[in-house]
């Protein structure tokens, strides 16, 4: 059973240490998926943060490094 309409935070941390900040708040779709797009302007790490509900525990996804694409 997908969790529909639940708020998910897309968070970003510049570099490899420090606090994550929230870039976007999105809601899960009818299949329980959350999607967000942001333009990368600096190297850093991104993650999703999902609050707990009566059906699920809170969880934070592992961060993924990303950054602007190098120009050819």
Secondary structure by P-SEA (a helix, b strand, c coil): ccccbbbbbbbbbcccccbbbbcbbbbbccccbbbbbbbbccccccbbbbbbccccccccccbbbbcccccc
